[in-house]
């Protein structure tokens, strides 16, 4: 476990925001991820895409943060969309059944195309 996590808002367009996440998502860093996602929603961007290309590790705390962001997004009439999910994390999402509640896309571009069609 480490506190090595990077969070950046890469793109904002109306009710949609793309956040780029990198590093480890664990008990030490999951609260920062959740806070970042909830702040985007609070700023009027309830459709949140998480570019997970550079995530190197995710434990159950990270999964809980994703579920928390998803719940807040849905409450704000939005959505959470993971994009470019690394293999290990994709496997965890599938094994836990979370992938059915939070469907992902192979790339941020594909996620943006899908969500922009939903939002507009």
N, C-alpha and C positions, 0 to 999 in steps of 0.2 A: 504494500500500500504506500501511496505517496500523495503529496498534495500538488503534483505536477498536472495541472489542467489548464488549458487555454480556452477562452470563450471570447468570441468576437461576433458582432452583428455585421454580416457581410452585405445584406441587401434588405431594403425596406420598400414596399410598394403597396400603398393603401393599407388594407387589413392583413397583409402578408409580410412576414419577416423571415429571413434566413439567418440562422446562427451557425457558425462554424465552431465545432468542438474538437479539441485535440488532447491527447494524453490519457491519463487514467481516471476513470469515474469509479470512485470507491467511497467508503464511509467518510473519508476526510474531504472529498471534493464534490460529492453528490449535492450537498446543500447549495453550493455555488451554482451548479447547473440548474437546479430547481429555481433558485432566485432569479437567474438570468432569464429563464423561460417565462416566469411569472411577470417579470418586469416588462418584457415584450408585450405580453397580453394586456397588462395594465396600461401600456402606452397606446393601445388601440390596434394592436396587431394580433388578433386571436388565432390567426392561421400561422402556425410556427413550423418551419421546416428546419430540422437539425441535420446539418452536413456532418456526418460521423466518420468521414474518410480517415481522419487522423487519430481516432480513438484506439488506444493500444490495449485497454483493459476495462472491463465493466463488471462489477459485482452486483449483488442483490440491492445494495443501496442505490446504485445507478438505475436499476430497473424501477425501483420505487420512485425515484426522481422523475423518470419518464412518465410513469403512470400519474403522478401528481400534476405534471405539466399538462398531460392529456385531459385530465378531469377539469382543470381550470379553463383550458381552451374550449372544451365542449360547453362548459357553463357560460362562456362568453360567445356562444354560437360560432366557435372556430374549430380548429383541428390541430393535431400534432402529426407531423409527417417526418419520419426518419428517412434519410437519404444516404446512399453509399455506405451502407452498414457493413463493417468488417465481418469476415466469416465467423469468428468465434461468437461475436455479439449476435449475429443473425441466427446462429444455431441456438443460442440461449433464448432469444425471443420466440423462436419456433417451438422449442421444447417446453417452455412455460405457457404457451398458448397466447402470449401477449401479441404476437404478430397478427392475430386475427382482429384484435381491438385497435392495434396501431400498425396498419399496413405500411410497408416501406417501399421505396423506389430505388432503382439501381444507381441513379445519379441525382444530383441536386437540380440539374436542368429538367429532368423528367418529372421530378416532384414539383418544381415551379410551374411547369406547363400544366400539370394536372390540377394543382391548386388554383392557379390563376383562372382556369376554366370554371372551377367551382365558385370562385369568389366573384367573378365579373358577370 
